[in-house]
């Protein structure tokens, strides 16, 4: 990628302008949440990169005019939008099977498939740098990722049977992916409920404190009305027992994570699939955000396809994730689109803390390349959505086949260049933040 030569002061002004566009309204509404978010981003270059998808897409200027491997079809596929090394983990699919795959679809949209690959490649450069790997070792990791992605896309495009490209499960995963699945399997619904709720008058209710906010009657009414609207968006297969949707309790929460600062959210406690208290279910309603990618995709047919950001998030996740969470749906609250899903007891994120051996890192990166390809292939004419009416894996396979030799080097060059830029941007950001230069804080 070409990097314009800006002074630190000029780049700092550019970063502030991008932040104002992406975060301005939310920051003004909840400065305290953004102080927490920005402190987390200040901790490392990778944490900064995680929180700045808006800056990443602002910088991908050349790709908006086309680019290698991009044509009319490969520029218009379902993409994750924030694919980095830590956005992978476990979930329980609608068949009751624990799966390791891509997670967190808040930024998902329709755009060039290479944007996902570049965002991941740069994140591996940052992970590798933090683990003191050499540039040659980082090059090898990105090459391994590109090769695994290429191999899996080709297998899917040429009609490989599903048992030849199985998902990562307790039976098929290995190494740190298997560790995450085993950790998830050891978790229980009871432990989750015990951490969030208490028994009062022989009934389960949300426990006070711990970030929960008691709601007034008017707000509670609005949330319950939004919940009723959400039920209409669930797939028919989810509606197994109508009385399992009896609401027991509702509380408010305030998002303070790196990705959700300032976004209001609510937790709803529901009667489970039996009268036993340990079967109760917690779902969350969270205001969906404008994805960073959408500011740089000008196709009005894409923008007009979605009712609101909650609808966009859910439709994108259902397209990208085979057998998605059966509780996944959308609704509206105070005129804003909302994402609704279960607070899963079985969610375990990939932990890079103890993955230090270069060979083990390479094995993990290869698996994540395969997972990325499987995700891109799931989201096509078979997904039930008309926005991408062609086989994405065949389109991507053909585009890469036209320049096999150039595919991995494209990602390698980008990873090194943008990894270095992100490290420099992190230092500029820390200085802006600590010196009170971010407006509104």
Order of alpha helices (4+ residues) and beta strands (2+ residues): alpha-alpha-alpha-alpha-beta-beta-beta-beta-alpha-alpha-alpha-alpha-beta-beta-alpha-beta-beta-beta-alpha-alpha-beta-beta-alpha-alpha-alpha
